[in-house]
Amino acid sequence: MSSDVNEALETTMPNGHGDAFAFVKALAEDLSSNKIELPSFPDVVLRIRKALADENCTMDQIVRVVGSDPTLAARLIRMSNSAAMRPAGKPITDLRFAISRMGHNMVRSVAMSFAMGRMRGKRKLKALEHMLEDEWKHSTFVAAVCYVLAKKRTKLNPDEALLVGLMHGVGRLYILNKAEDHPFLFEEAETLDNIMRDWHSGIGRAILETWEFPEPMVNAINEQGELDRHLEEEQEDQVDLTDVLQGAIVLAGAFGADADREASIEDIGAFKRMSLTREDCVAVIGESDEEIRELSKVLGK
């Protein structure tokens, strides 16, 4: 195991903490050996990702793949009829029209939402069930805010921003799933919080790299907690997906259903690059409240 990993282990568990240290060491070994695999991940989602990545794949083939899972197909149709997606006109009931309206990026996002939602499932530990539910609720809210920020305040693709927001907590979900066989971790909330704080972004990065996500998305997941990240001088005025994700995470904490703190917006580079003051953020969140909550609700089903 590399010296960097050993140093990270000592930072998370400075005094060893016995079983907790062993758990973190196992996480580090998963990360260094590329054994990051999510449980209960539906095969249909992997097939959808492959189909959407294939330039030669026809709409008929995509419809057949998506339609092979009626629950996922129903969710896509529901999303296509949401306030965020629906222009004036009759509601869509046909899967082909739903996919055409939403576009490949949004279809990919809904498929990933469907897959990650399956990870919650029935759990041996009630504490884990509640924590997974809370994490997923937070991820869908952040995803919706990412979508709104990208659409209203940047030139970035809102669908890509939504997917980044949706995936930003995948490392935390992975850690929680691995922790199910280590119930002592749920008796020491601070220890588990420290583990997730220090390891979730690196694990999330590894998962996205394994799934061959684009580099800007991978970087956003990896750098989400680096609010003071240093950019080259020529990049200081360029907004990227990392900025949108960091902004959405901060705003979710300040304006979300479980808000418990003030956002120090003025001191964060992401908000400066998006030219957002706290007053601007209040306005954006306020005017987009219905859109944010409906997107979050549909993604979280």
C-alpha positions in Angstrom: 0.0 0.0 0.0 1.4 3.4 -1.0 2.7 5.9 1.6 -0.1 8.3 0.4 -2.7 5.8 1.4 -1.1 5.1 4.7 -0.9 8.8 5.5 -4.6 9.1 4.6 -5.4 6.2 6.9 -3.6 7.9 9.8 -5.4 11.2 9.1 -8.8 9.5 9.3 -8.0 7.2 12.2 -5.1 8.9 14.0 -5.3 6.6 17.0 -6.0 3.4 15.2 -9.5 2.7 16.6 -9.2 -1.0 16.0 -12.0 -2.3 13.9 -12.7 1.1 12.4 -9.1 1.3 11.2 -9.4 -2.1 9.6 -12.6 -1.0 7.8 -10.8 2.1 6.4 -7.8 0.0 5.4 -10.2 -2.3 3.5 -11.7 0.8 1.7 -8.2 1.9 0.8 -7.4 -1.5 -0.6 -10.6 -1.4 -2.7 -9.6 2.0 -4.0 -6.0 1.1 -4.8 -6.9 -2.2 -6.5 -9.8 -0.8 -8.5 -12.3 -3.1 -6.8 -15.0 -0.5 -6.4 -18.3 -2.1 -7.3 -21.8 -1.0 -6.3 -24.2 -3.7 -5.1 -27.7 -4.2 -6.7 -26.8 -2.3 -9.8 -29.4 -3.2 -12.5 -27.9 -4.7 -15.7 -30.4 -2.6 -17.7 -28.7 0.6 -16.7 -25.3 -0.6 -17.8 -26.9 -1.6 -21.2 -28.5 1.8 -21.5 -25.1 3.5 -20.9 -23.5 1.3 -23.5 -26.3 2.0 -26.0 -26.2 5.8 -25.5 -22.4 5.8 -25.9 -22.6 4.0 -29.2 -23.0 6.5 -32.1 -24.4 3.7 -34.3 -27.1 2.8 -31.9 -30.6 3.6 -33.3 -33.6 5.0 -31.5 -35.4 1.7 -31.9 -32.5 -0.1 -30.1 -32.5 2.5 -27.3 -36.3 2.2 -26.8 -36.0 -1.6 -26.7 -33.3 -1.5 -24.0 -35.1 1.1 -21.9 -38.4 -0.6 -22.4 -37.0 -3.9 -21.1 -37.6 -2.5 -17.5 -41.2 -1.2 -17.2 -40.4 0.6 -13.9 -37.6 2.6 -15.5 -39.6 3.2 -18.6 -42.5 4.6 -16.5 -40.0 6.9 -14.6 -38.7 8.3 -17.9 -42.2 9.1 -19.1 -43.0 10.7 -15.7 -39.9 12.8 -16.0 -40.6 13.9 -19.5 -43.9 15.2 -18.3 -42.4 17.1 -15.4 -42.5 20.9 -15.2 -38.8 21.1 -16.0 -39.1 19.0 -19.2 -42.7 19.7 -20.5 -43.4 22.6 -22.9 -46.9 23.6 -23.6 -48.8 20.7 -25.1 -50.3 17.3 -24.4 -48.7 14.9 -21.9 -46.5 12.3 -23.4 -47.4 8.6 -22.9 -45.1 7.0 -25.5 -41.6 6.0 -24.5 -40.0 6.9 -27.8 -41.4 10.5 -27.6 -40.3 10.7 -24.0 -36.7 9.8 -24.9 -36.7 12.2 -27.8 -38.0 15.0 -25.6 -35.5 14.5 -22.9 -32.3 13.7 -24.9 -29.6 11.2 -24.2 -28.0 13.0 -21.2 -31.2 13.2 -19.3 -32.1 9.6 -20.1 -28.7 8.6 -18.7 -29.3 10.7 -15.6 -32.7 9.1 -14.9 -31.2 5.6 -15.5 -28.5 6.3 -13.0 -31.0 7.6 -10.5 -33.0 4.5 -11.0 -30.0 2.3 -10.4 -28.7 4.2 -7.3 -32.2 4.2 -5.8 -32.1 0.4 -6.0 -29.1 0.5 -3.6 -31.3 1.6 -0.7 -33.5 -1.5 -0.6 -34.2 -3.5 2.5 -31.4 -3.5 5.0 -30.5 -5.5 8.0 -29.7 -2.4 9.9 -32.4 0.2 10.4 -29.8 2.9 10.9 -28.3 2.2 7.5 -31.7 2.2 5.8 -32.4 5.7 7.2 -28.9 7.0 6.3 -29.1 5.7 2.8 -32.5 7.4 2.4 -31.2 10.7 3.7 -28.1 10.5 1.4 -30.3 9.8 -1.6 -32.7 12.6 -0.7 -29.8 15.0 -0.5 -28.2 13.8 -3.8 -31.4 14.4 -5.7 -31.9 17.8 -4.3 -28.3 18.8 -5.1 -28.8 17.4 -8.6 -31.9 19.6 -9.1 -30.0 22.7 -7.9 -27.1 21.8 -10.2 -29.5 21.7 -13.1 -31.0 25.1 -12.3 -27.6 26.8 -11.7 -26.2 25.5 -14.9 -29.2 26.5 -16.9 -29.7 30.0 -15.4 -26.1 31.1 -14.5 -23.7 29.3 -16.9 -23.3 28.1 -20.5 -22.7 24.5 -19.3 -25.0 21.7 -20.3 -27.7 21.5 -17.5 -28.3 17.8 -18.1 -24.6 17.1 -17.5 -24.7 19.2 -14.4 -27.7 17.3 -13.1 -25.9 14.0 -13.6 -22.9 15.3 -11.7 -25.1 16.4 -8.8 -26.8 13.0 -8.8 -23.5 11.2 -8.7 -21.7 13.4 -6.2 -22.6 11.2 -3.2 -22.0 7.9 -4.8 -18.8 7.4 -2.7 -20.9 7.9 0.5 -23.4 5.4 -0.7 -20.6 2.9 -1.4 -19.1 3.4 2.1 -22.5 3.0 3.8 -23.2 -0.2 1.8 -19.8 -1.6 2.8 -20.5 -0.6 6.4 -23.6 -2.8 6.8 -21.4 -5.7 7.9 -19.7 -3.5 10.5 -22.5 -2.4 12.9 -20.0 -0.9 15.4 -19.6 2.0 13.0 -23.2 3.0 13.5 -22.6 3.2 17.2 -19.9 5.8 16.7 -21.5 8.4 14.5 -18.4 10.7 14.6 -16.1 7.9 13.3 -18.4 7.0 10.4 -18.7 10.7 9.5 -14.9 11.1 9.5 -14.6 8.1 7.2 -17.1 9.4 4.7 -15.7 12.9 4.8 -12.2 11.7 4.0 -12.9 8.9 1.6 -16.1 9.5 -0.3 -14.8 11.9 -3.0 -11.9 9.6 -3.9 -14.1 6.6 -4.1 -16.7 8.5 -6.1 -13.9 9.5 -8.6 -12.8 5.9 -8.9 -16.4 4.7 -9.6 -16.9 7.4 -12.3 -13.5 6.5 -13.9 -14.5 2.8 -14.0 -17.8 3.8 -15.7 -15.8 5.9 -18.2 -17.5 9.2 -17.4 -16.0 12.3 -19.0 -13.1 13.9 -17.3 -14.9 17.2 -16.3 -17.5 15.1 -14.4 -14.8 12.9 -12.7 -12.9 16.1 -11.7 -16.1 17.6 -10.2 -16.7 14.6 -8.1 -13.1 14.4 -6.9 -12.9 18.2 -6.1 -16.3 18.8 -4.7 -15.0 19.5 -1.2 -12.1 21.8 -2.3 -13.9 25.1 -1.9 -10.6 27.0 -2.0 -9.2 25.1 -5.0 -6.5 27.0 -6.9 -7.0 27.6 -10.6 -4.6 28.8 -13.1 -4.9 32.5 -13.8 -6.3 31.9 -17.3 -9.0 29.7 -15.8 -10.1 32.1 -13.0 -13.0 33.4 -15.0 -14.1 30.1 -16.5 -17.0 28.3 -14.8 -16.8 24.5 -14.8 -18.9 21.6 -13.5 -16.9 21.6 -10.3 -18.1 25.2 -9.6 -21.7 24.3 -10.3 -21.5 21.2 -8.0 -19.8 23.1 -5.2 -22.4 25.8 -5.5 -25.3 23.4 -5.4 -23.9 21.5 -2.4 -23.5 24.8 -0.4 -27.0 26.0 -1.4 -28.5 22.6 -0.5 -27.1 23.1 2.9 -28.4 26.7 3.2 -31.8 26.3 1.5 -32.6 22.6 1.5 -35.3 20.9 3.6 -32.6 20.0 6.2 -30.9 23.4 6.2 -28.9 23.9 9.4 -26.3 26.5 8.6 -25.6 29.8 6.7 -23.7 29.6 3.4 -20.5 31.7 3.3 -21.1 32.4 -0.3 -18.9 35.5 -0.6 -15.7 33.6 0.3 -16.2 30.7 -2.2 -14.5 30.9 -5.6 -17.3 28.9 -7.3 -19.8 31.7 -6.5 -17.4 34.4 -7.6 -16.8 32.7 -11.0 -20.6 32.3 -11.4 -21.0 36.0 -10.3 -23.5 35.0 -7.6 -24.0 36.9 -4.4 -26.1 35.6 -1.6 -29.0 37.8 -2.7 -28.7 36.3 -6.2 -28.8 32.8 -4.8 -31.9 33.5 -2.8 -33.5 34.9 -5.9 -32.5 31.9 -8.1 -33.6 29.3 -5.6 -36.8 31.2 -4.9 -37.9 31.5 -8.6 -36.9 27.9 -9.3 -38.4 26.4 -6.2 -41.1 24.4 -8.0 -38.7 23.2 -10.7 -36.1 22.1 -8.1 -38.6 20.2 -5.9 -40.3 18.5 -8.8 -37.0 17.4 -10.4 -35.8 16.2 -7.0 -39.0 14.3 -6.4 -39.0 12.5 -9.7 -35.3 11.6 -9.5 -35.8 10.3 -5.9 -38.7 7.9 -6.7 
